[in-house]
Amino acid sequence: MVGKNDVLIIEDSLATAMLIHDFLKKLGYENVHTCNTGKAGMKKFEELAKSDHLPIVLLDYNLPDMNASEVMLQLFNVKSDAKVILETAEEKDDETVKDALRHGAYLYLPKPIRFENLKNVIKILEDEKKVLDDQPSEEQHGVEYFLKTNTRISLKRLAEYSKKQEADVMAFLKELEDQGRVSKIESIKEISCSNCGSVRISQHFFCPSCHSSNFKQGKLIEHFKCGNVSIDDTYKDSICPKCRKEIKIIGVDYRAIENYYICIDCGEKFPEPAQDYICVKCNNRFTLEHAHWVTSEGFALKTTN
């Protein structure tokens, strides 16, 4: 039997947190931890990761002190292969949800929380954990599982995930292709670790000045009269925080600079965060310039109507 992970619930609603907590207990999860702010959640996550109890994270999108994308940046900085389930009332095709998924959220759980949805999400994670454990008798099942959970995937990645030789995976894929269950698509070029060659790579974003991952996205306001440039929420009631004059007309009194990033630690403002890569397998950290590129055949599971 596969042992169950710890679970960390980062949720500011006490009622929702207790509902999830109690249901997970019924599913057999004994070590369920709850936090009601992003800061507390990040601290608890780091404690658990350091004690080799990497938790599944259920993360509310809107927290009192930060949003999910900001929290995830910190979590992935501690453990790049963290499994984060995003909780939100927004639709899956909403831009905020898409952004969180792009930033590494593993699965999406719509609010209000329904037991059946939560059970299904947990089952996906349990199934994957079972596949990733060394169970040779289920290797072919592992290949099929990863085909089902990815819209497109490379031979290189399938071989690594299923812990099989590429030739063996290719032979099995050929069987599936002959059965009409799998399609060969264009070759896939992807980054591999400069140290061990693994393609299980996580992106890491950080401030280009101090290298902290503690930054947020926002809009900057430049007040023409005094030259102040700061994040929009520092202009309380449209009053400039530097000269205390009111800003009224955009283009005349001030301009707005959209989609900027502000480092919480050093105060640096930048149009794009710096980035590098972390190998999930060996924890090697490297830049794009030092990455190795690999190309292998691509495959996709055929959908049935």
RASULZI-V685677 format. One line per field, one symbol per residue. ss: DSSP state (a for helix, b for strand, c for the rest). psi: psi as a letter, one per 40 degrees, with the letter a starting at -180 (. if undefined). A space follows every 50 residues. Layout:
BEGIN
ss: ???
psi: ???
END
This chain:
BEGIN
ss: ccccccbbbbcccaaaaaaaaaaaaacccccbbbbccaaaaaaaaaaaaa cccccbbbbbcbccccbaaaaaaaaaaaccccbbbbbbccccccaaaaaa aaccccbbbbccccaaaaaaaaaaaaaaaaaacccaaaaaaaaaaaaacc ccbbaaaaaaaacccaaaaaaaaaaaaacccbbbbbbbbbbbcccccccc bbbbbbccccccccbbbbbbbbbcccccbbbaaacaaabccccccbcccb cccbbbbbbbbbbcccccbbcccbbbbbbcccccbbcaaacbbbbbbbbb bcccc
psi: hhihiihhhghehdddddddddddddeehdghiiieiddddddddddddd effhihhhhhdhideiidddddddddddhefihhhhhieiideidddddd ddeehdihhiiihhddddddddddddddddddiggdeeddddddddddeh diiidddddddefiidddddddddddddefeihhaiihhiiihedeeieg hhihiihedeeiegiiiahihhhddeehhiideeghffhhedeeihhdhh dddiihhifiihhddeeihidhiiiaihhddeehhiiddeiihihiiiii hhih.
END
